Amino acid sequence: KLDLTTTGYFLLLPWLGLLFSIFFYKMNLRMILLPYYVIISLFTAIVFVADASLYGFWDFKLDAMALFYLDSPSNAMANISVIFIIVRVLVILLLCGLYMWLFLKITPARFLPVKTVARKLRGGVLSMLLTGIVLFGFIRGGFKDSTANVGRVYFSDNQFLNHSAVNPVFSFMYSFNKSENFSERFNFFTEDERKEIFKDLYSKGGVTPVRLLNTYRPNLVIVLLEGFSASMIEVLSGEPDITPNINRLSEEGISFTQFYSNSFRTDRGIVSALSGYPGLPTVSVMKLPVKSRNLAAIAKSLGIVGYHSDFLYGGDIDFTNMRSYFWSSGYKKIVSDEDFTLKEQHTHAWGVNDDITFNYLYNKISTHKDSLWHTGFLTLSSHEPFIVPYYRLENKIANAFAYTDECVGQFIDKLKKTPVWDNLLIIFLSDHGCPYPERRTVRDPDFFHTPMLWLGGAVAKPLKVDILMNQTDLAATLLGQLDIPHDDFVFSRDVFSTSYTYPFVFFCFNNGFGFKDSTGVSVYDNHPDKVILEEPTSNPDRVTKGKAILQTLYDDLGGGEMGRYLK
């Protein structure tokens, strides 16, 4: 797929040349395209050789981050011999010559003249326009919601095989708009100041005296509910009658009443929940495979102790590079819209409606043959345009969430009647909030107040947990209950551990962040560089701590992966 996309980009200029040659048939097309052929031949040869040479050292595909080495060429080449360089230069020249010969071989100097305007329009222009549509499809990566991205060709939990499928030229070009030096962003403090402020915010260690489960090895389902906010859940002080099933089930399981998502978009929310890595205001970690593939992940940690993990999403799994992230996170199988019938794939604007995917999930769980397993699931029907096959409420948005709530209720009620229920833990949480009622925006702290509910036969007893906690805290809290190490989740805290002595939440919106603790909440916007909300009273410490977290995250993003190789 990425070979076709790369080919589409490279054929744009020859396509334009062919189009003009219909009217100017005496132009020497081969000579006009010669400089272009030289450039792309040399560029392609260099990228392929550099990728093949460096992969053994870096263990990831060549991308634009490699250009950072040009700032310090002596360090970059410190361990490279002269023979190493000479051999690769010769290979580059050989490949470049081969490409040039091939390009010139298939490019005629002139085409046969088309002398009448009618024939030019009918045969020449029309055929070239059709060819242009095909090229556009190649470049875009098809005509689905997602566009071409590195993760589209991932197909295995073996990263070497996934990287082998990635066209290095595409990887290099694709990464250009994602290759900024993140460590230079949001430098509010000196490094010593940042360390001092940050050091006690995500404390590790301690013991977990609170037991929520009656087993250390339940089978596990994590359901990410698209866009659910506390504002539509009555038991979380939201509006009544929108989610009667979640209200009812909250009395049967463990309900976390002060749970806050970390971000405002699905791609950020998934990484926050499953990898314990906070969403960022200006960049999506999911779209950076060089970073996301090295993140800790719940599925990875479960795999170490014998769990078999898979993921279900009824939409386009290539959207926002999800496929790459899930394969890298330890999931052994991915089910998406392409695994359903053509009719089912178009039951919602984003893919397969929730009643169908919940039914698929039920059938899968109730007949599961693995002794220890985990399934992740992302719903989609409660997403705009909020058109669903359900008509209980007049408000279109509220009705879409009521529909997913109905699917949740039926799913749980059916599962209770199966043998798998006794050793099952199902965790429902939101990927992010929703601006409901409509007057709410992503700068409103209540936008990030979302539900988390643990259900299943593995739950020891119903409980209401009023501890202030973040979406990123799911990983450490869950793994703490399963007695699985979780120190590699740097930004995740076990909220039942004795080390959790300072409850706070941190959340980001587009180029801004919020910080909430027992003293109140502060919201800071980086565009005007000022605090835009402080409730109930001003507290500079909240903004200071939020800035330290944001700076730490961008320092980690800029140096956490490449830093190992630069050293």
C-alpha positions in Angstrom: 0.0 0.0 0.0 2.7 2.5 0.9 4.7 1.5 -2.3 1.7 2.6 -4.3 1.4 5.9 -2.3 5.1 6.6 -2.9 4.8 5.8 -6.6 1.8 8.2 -6.8 3.8 11.1 -5.4 6.7 10.4 -7.8 4.4 10.2 -10.8 2.8 13.6 -10.3 5.3 15.6 -12.4 5.5 13.0 -15.2 1.7 13.0 -15.2 1.6 16.7 -15.7 4.2 16.4 -18.5 2.1 13.8 -20.3 -0.9 16.1 -20.0 0.9 19.1 -21.5 2.4 16.9 -24.3 -1.1 16.2 -25.6 -1.1 19.9 -26.8 2.6 20.4 -27.3 3.6 17.2 -28.9 6.9 18.5 -30.1 8.3 19.1 -26.6 11.0 16.6 -25.7 9.5 15.0 -22.6 12.5 12.9 -21.8 14.8 16.0 -21.6 12.3 18.0 -19.6 12.0 15.2 -17.0 15.7 14.4 -16.9 16.5 16.8 -13.9 13.5 15.5 -12.0 14.6 11.9 -12.6 18.1 12.7 -11.3 16.7 14.2 -8.1 14.3 11.4 -7.3 16.8 8.7 -8.3 19.4 10.1 -5.9 16.9 10.8 -3.2 15.4 7.3 -3.3 18.8 5.6 -3.4 20.1 7.5 -0.4 16.9 6.8 1.6 16.9 3.1 0.9 20.6 2.7 1.7 20.4 4.8 4.8 17.4 2.9 6.0 19.1 -0.5 5.4 22.3 0.7 7.0 20.8 2.3 10.1 18.0 -0.1 11.0 20.3 -2.5 12.7 21.5 0.3 15.0 18.2 2.1 15.6 15.6 -0.6 15.3 13.1 1.7 13.6 12.4 3.0 10.1 14.3 6.0 8.8 12.4 9.2 9.3 13.1 12.9 9.4 14.4 12.8 13.0 17.6 11.5 11.5 18.2 15.0 10.2 18.8 16.1 13.8 22.2 14.4 13.4 23.3 17.0 10.9 23.7 19.4 13.8 26.5 17.2 15.1 28.0 15.2 12.2 31.1 14.2 14.1 29.1 12.6 16.9 26.8 10.9 14.4 29.7 9.3 12.5 31.9 8.6 15.5 31.6 4.8 15.3 31.4 4.5 11.5 34.4 3.3 9.5 35.6 4.7 6.2 35.0 1.4 4.5 31.4 1.5 5.8 30.9 4.9 4.1 32.6 4.0 0.8 30.6 0.8 0.3 27.3 2.7 0.8 28.3 5.6 -1.5 29.0 3.0 -4.2 25.7 1.3 -3.7 23.9 4.6 -3.8 25.6 5.5 -7.1 24.8 2.0 -8.5 21.1 2.3 -7.5 20.9 5.8 -8.8 22.3 4.8 -12.2 19.9 1.8 -12.3 16.9 4.1 -11.6 17.9 6.6 -14.2 18.3 4.0 -16.8 14.9 2.6 -16.1 13.2 6.0 -16.0 14.7 7.1 -19.3 14.0 3.7 -20.9 10.3 3.9 -20.3 10.0 7.7 -21.1 9.7 8.4 -24.9 11.1 11.7 -26.2 7.8 12.4 -27.9 4.3 10.9 -28.3 2.5 10.5 -31.6 0.9 13.9 -32.5 -2.9 14.2 -31.9 -3.9 16.8 -34.5 -7.5 17.5 -33.9 -8.9 19.2 -30.8 -11.8 16.7 -30.5 -9.4 13.8 -30.4 -7.2 15.6 -27.9 -10.1 16.1 -25.6 -11.7 12.7 -26.0 -8.6 10.5 -26.0 -5.9 12.5 -24.4 -7.3 14.8 -21.7 -10.1 12.4 -20.6 -7.7 9.4 -20.2 -5.2 11.6 -18.3 -7.9 12.9 -16.0 -8.9 9.3 -15.2 -5.3 8.5 -14.6 -5.1 11.5 -12.3 -8.0 10.1 -10.2 -6.1 6.8 -9.9 -2.9 8.7 -8.8 -4.9 10.7 -6.2 -6.2 7.4 -4.8 -2.6 6.1 -4.6 -1.4 9.2 -2.9 -4.3 9.4 -0.4 -4.1 5.7 0.3 -7.6 5.0 -0.9 -10.9 6.7 -0.4 -11.8 5.7 3.1 -11.7 8.1 6.1 -8.1 7.4 6.9 -5.2 8.6 4.7 -1.9 6.9 4.1 0.2 6.4 7.2 3.0 4.2 8.4 0.9 2.0 10.5 -1.4 1.0 7.6 0.9 -1.8 6.5 1.4 -3.2 10.1 0.1 -6.8 10.3 2.0 -8.5 13.0 3.1 -8.3 16.7 6.6 -8.8 15.4 7.9 -5.3 14.8 10.7 -6.4 12.4 8.0 -7.8 10.1 6.0 -4.6 10.4 9.0 -2.4 9.6 9.9 -4.6 6.7 6.5 -3.7 5.1 7.1 0.0 5.4 8.4 1.8 2.4 11.4 3.8 3.7 10.8 6.7 1.3 7.3 7.1 2.5 8.4 6.8 6.1 10.9 9.6 5.6 8.5 11.9 3.8 5.6 11.2 6.1 7.6 12.1 9.2 8.6 15.6 8.0 5.5 17.3 9.6 6.1 15.3 12.8 9.8 15.8 13.2 10.0 19.0 15.2 12.4 19.0 18.2 9.8 18.6 20.9 12.3 19.1 23.7 12.4 22.8 22.7 8.7 23.3 23.3 7.2 24.6 26.5 10.5 25.3 28.3 8.9 27.1 31.3 11.7 26.3 33.7 15.4 25.5 33.9 16.1 21.7 34.0 16.9 21.8 37.7 13.6 23.7 38.5 11.6 21.3 36.4 13.0 18.3 38.2 12.4 19.8 41.6 8.7 20.6 40.8 8.0 17.3 39.0 9.8 14.8 41.2 7.0 14.0 43.7 4.0 14.3 41.3 4.1 10.7 40.0 5.4 8.8 43.0 6.1 5.1 42.7 6.5 2.3 45.3 4.3 1.8 48.3 1.9 -1.1 48.8 -1.7 -1.6 47.7 -3.7 -2.7 50.8 -7.1 -2.3 49.1 -8.4 -5.3 47.2 -11.1 -4.7 44.6 -11.1 -8.1 43.0 -11.5 -11.7 44.2 -8.8 -13.0 41.9 -5.4 -11.9 40.6 -6.0 -13.4 37.1 -9.4 -12.4 35.8 -10.2 -12.4 32.1 -10.3 -8.8 31.1 -12.3 -6.6 28.8 -11.6 -2.9 28.5 -14.3 -0.9 26.7 -13.5 2.6 25.6 -16.9 4.4 25.2 -16.7 7.1 22.5 -17.1 10.6 24.0 -19.0 9.7 27.2 -19.1 12.5 29.8 -20.2 12.7 33.4 -22.7 15.4 32.3 -25.0 12.7 30.7 -24.7 10.2 33.6 -27.1 10.8 36.4 -25.1 9.0 39.1 -22.2 11.3 38.3 -24.5 14.4 38.8 -25.3 14.5 35.1 -28.7 14.7 33.4 -31.3 12.0 34.1 -32.7 9.4 31.8 -29.8 9.4 29.2 -27.9 6.4 30.5 -30.3 4.4 32.7 -28.2 1.2 32.2 -24.9 2.7 33.3 -26.8 4.3 36.3 -28.2 0.9 37.2 -24.9 -1.0 36.7 -23.0 1.6 38.8 -24.8 0.1 41.8 -23.5 -3.4 41.0 -19.8 -2.7 40.3 -17.0 -0.3 41.2 -17.9 3.3 40.2 -15.1 5.9 40.1 -16.9 9.2 40.6 -13.9 11.6 40.2 -12.3 10.2 37.1 -10.9 12.6 34.5 -9.8 11.9 31.0 -6.5 13.4 29.9 -7.3 14.7 26.5 -9.9 15.9 24.0 -9.4 13.4 21.1 -9.8 9.7 20.6 -6.2 9.1 19.5 -4.9 10.8 22.6 -7.4 9.2 24.9 -6.6 5.6 23.8 -2.9 6.1 24.5 -3.7 7.7 27.9 -5.9 4.8 28.9 -4.0 1.9 27.5 -0.4 3.2 27.9 -0.8 5.6 30.8 0.8 8.3 28.7 -1.0 11.7 28.9 -2.5 13.3 25.8 -0.6 16.3 24.6 -1.9 19.7 23.4 -0.1 20.0 20.0 0.8 16.5 18.9 -0.6 13.0 18.9 1.8 10.3 20.2 -0.2 7.7 18.3 0.8 9.3 15.1 4.5 9.0 16.0 5.3 5.2 15.7 8.9 5.8 16.7 7.6 6.9 20.1 4.4 5.0 20.5 5.9 1.6 19.8 8.2 2.0 22.8 5.5 3.0 25.3 4.4 0.7 28.1 1.0 -0.8 27.5 -1.5 -2.8 29.5 -1.6 -5.5 26.8 2.2 -5.8 26.9 2.2 -6.2 30.7 -0.6 -8.7 30.5 1.3 -10.7 27.8 4.3 -11.2 30.1 2.1 -13.2 32.5 0.4 -15.2 29.9 -2.6 -13.2 28.6 -3.6 -13.4 24.9 -4.8 -9.9 23.8 -6.9 -8.7 20.9 -8.7 -5.5 20.0 -12.0 -4.7 18.4 -13.1 -1.5 16.6 -15.9 -1.2 14.2 -14.3 1.7 12.2 -11.3 2.3 10.0 -8.4 0.9 12.0 -5.9 2.9 9.9 -7.4 6.2 11.1 -4.8 8.2 13.2 -2.4 5.4 12.9 -4.3 3.1 15.2 -3.2 -0.1 13.6 0.4 0.7 14.3 -0.3 1.5 17.9 -2.3 -1.6 18.7 0.2 -4.0 17.1 3.0 -2.3 19.0 1.0 -2.4 22.3 0.8 -6.2 22.5 -2.4 -7.0 20.8 -2.1 -10.2 18.8 -5.2 -9.8 16.7 -7.2 -6.7 15.4 -10.8 -6.8 14.3 -12.0 -3.7 12.4 -14.7 -2.7 9.9 -13.2 -4.8 7.1 -14.0 -7.9 9.1 -17.8 -7.2 8.9 -20.1 -7.4 6.0 -20.3 -4.5 3.5 -23.8 -3.7 4.7 -22.6 -3.6 8.4 -19.7 -1.4 7.5 -22.0 1.4 6.5 -24.5 1.3 9.4 -22.8 4.4 10.8 -20.9 7.3 9.3 -17.8 6.0 11.1 -18.3 2.3 10.4 -20.2 -0.5 12.2 -22.8 0.5 14.7 -22.4 -0.4 18.4 -25.2 -3.0 18.6 -23.4 -5.1 15.9 -20.0 -4.8 17.5 -21.3 -5.4 21.0 -23.0 -8.6 19.7 -19.8 -9.6 18.0 -17.9 -9.1 21.3 -20.5 -11.1 23.2 -20.3 -14.1 20.8 -16.5 -13.9 21.0 -16.4 -13.8 24.8 -19.1 -16.4 25.5 -17.2 -18.9 23.4 -13.6 -18.0 24.3 -11.3 -20.9 24.4 -8.1 -19.2 25.7 -7.6 -19.8 29.4 -6.3 -16.3 30.0 -7.3 -13.4 27.7 -7.8 -9.7 27.3 -10.0 -7.9 24.8 -9.9 -4.1 24.1 -12.9 -2.5 22.4 -13.6 1.0 21.1 -17.2 2.0 20.4 -18.2 4.6 17.8 -21.9 5.3 17.6 -21.9 8.1 20.1 -19.8 10.2 17.7 -21.1 12.9 15.4 -23.2 13.0 13.3 -25.0 11.1 16.1 -27.3 9.2 13.8 -28.2 5.9 15.3 -31.0 3.2 14.9 -32.6 4.3 18.2 -35.3 6.9 18.8 -36.0 7.3 22.6 -34.8 10.9 23.1 -35.6 14.0 21.1 -32.1 15.5 21.5 -30.0 13.9 18.7 -26.8 13.9 20.8 -28.4 12.6 24.0 -30.2 9.9 21.9 -26.9 8.6 20.4 -25.4 8.2 23.9 -28.7 6.6 25.1 -28.3 4.1 22.2 -24.8 3.0 23.3 -26.0 2.9 26.9 -28.7 0.5 25.7 -26.1 -1.7 24.0 -24.0 -1.7 27.2 -27.0 -2.8 29.3 -28.0 -5.7 26.9 -24.4 -6.8 26.6 -23.9 -7.1 30.4 -27.3 -8.7 31.0 -26.5 -11.4 28.5 -23.0 -12.0 29.8 -24.2 -12.5 33.3 -25.9 -15.7 32.1 -22.7 -17.2 30.8 -20.1 -19.3 32.6 -17.3 -16.7 31.7 -18.9 -14.1 34.0 -17.5 -15.6 37.2 -13.9 -14.9 36.3 -14.5 -11.8 34.2 -13.6 -8.1 34.8 -15.1 -5.5 32.4 -13.9 -2.0 32.6 -15.9 0.8 31.0 -14.3 4.2 30.6 -14.4 7.0 28.1 -11.8 8.0 25.6 -12.6 11.7 26.1 -15.4 13.9 27.1 -18.2 15.5 25.0 -19.3 19.1 24.8 -22.8 18.2 26.2 -24.7 20.3 27.0 -23.7 22.2 23.9 -22.5 25.3 25.8 -19.6 23.3 27.2 -16.2 23.5 25.5 -12.9 21.7 25.7 -11.5 24.4 28.0 -14.2 23.6 30.5 -12.8 21.3 33.2 -16.1 19.5 33.4 -15.6 18.4 29.8 -12.9 16.0 31.1 -15.0 14.6 33.9 -15.8 11.1 32.6 -17.0 7.7 33.9 -15.1 4.6 34.8 -17.0 1.5 35.9 -15.6 -2.0 36.8 -18.1 -4.9 36.5 -18.0 -8.7 36.4 -17.8 -11.7 38.6 -14.2 -10.9 39.4 -15.4 -7.7 41.3 -15.3 -8.5 45.1 -18.2 -6.2 46.0 -19.9 -3.0 44.8 -18.0 0.2 45.7 -18.1 3.9 45.1 -14.6 5.4 44.7 -14.4 9.1 45.2 -10.6 9.4 44.7 -9.5 12.2 42.3 -7.7 10.3 39.5 -6.7 10.5 35.8 -7.4 8.3 32.8 -3.6 7.6 32.8 -4.0 6.0 36.3 -6.0 3.1 34.9 -2.8 1.1 34.0 -1.0 1.3 37.3 -4.3 0.9 39.3 -5.4 -2.2 37.3 -2.0 -3.8 37.3 -1.7 -3.2 41.0 -4.8 -5.1 41.6 -3.4 -8.0 39.4 -0.1 -7.9 41.2 1.8 -7.1 38.0 4.7 -4.7 38.0 3.9 -1.3 36.5 6.9 1.0 37.2 7.5 1.4 33.5 4.2 3.4 33.3 5.9 6.7 34.4 2.8 8.9 34.3 0.4 6.3 35.8 -0.3 6.0 39.5 -1.9 3.3 41.5 -4.5 5.3 43.3 -5.0 2.6 46.0 -1.3 2.5 46.8 0.1 4.1 49.9 2.3 6.1 47.6 -0.7 8.0 46.2 -0.6 10.9 48.7 -1.3 13.8 46.4 -4.4 13.3 44.3 -4.6 15.5 41.2 -5.6 15.4 37.6 -3.9 16.9 34.5 -5.6 17.4 31.2 -4.8 19.0 27.8 -6.8 20.7 25.1 -5.6 22.3 21.9 -2.4 24.2 23.1 -3.5 24.4 26.7 -3.8 22.4 29.9 -5.7 22.2 33.1 -4.7 21.1 36.6 -7.1 20.1 39.4 -6.4 19.1 43.0 -8.1 19.5 46.4 -7.6 23.3 46.3 -9.5 23.8 43.0 -8.8 23.9 39.3 -6.7 26.1 37.0 -6.8 26.2 33.2 -3.9 27.7 31.2 -3.9 28.7 27.6 -0.5 28.7 25.8 -1.7 31.0 23.0 -2.3 34.1 25.1 0.1 32.7 27.6 -2.2 33.2 30.5 -4.5 31.6 33.1 -8.0 31.6 31.8 -9.8 30.0 34.7 -9.1 29.6 38.4 -11.7 28.1 40.7 -12.6 28.6 43.5 -9.7 30.9 44.1 -6.3 31.6 42.6 -3.5 29.2 43.3 -0.2 29.7 41.4 1.1 26.2 42.5 -1.5 24.5 40.3 -0.3 26.2 37.1 3.4 25.7 38.1 2.9 22.0 38.5 0.9 21.7 35.2 3.7 23.5 33.4 6.3 21.2 34.9 4.3 18.1 33.7 3.9 19.6 30.2 7.6 20.4 29.9 8.5 17.0 31.1 6.2 15.3 28.6 7.7 17.3 25.7 11.3 16.7 26.9 10.5 13.0 27.0 9.0 13.1 23.5 12.0 14.9 22.2 14.7 13.0 23.9 13.2 9.8 25.3 13.7 7.8 22.1 16.4 9.6 20.1 18.4 10.4 23.2 19.5 6.8 23.6 21.1 6.8 20.1 22.5 10.3 20.3 24.4 9.3 23.4 
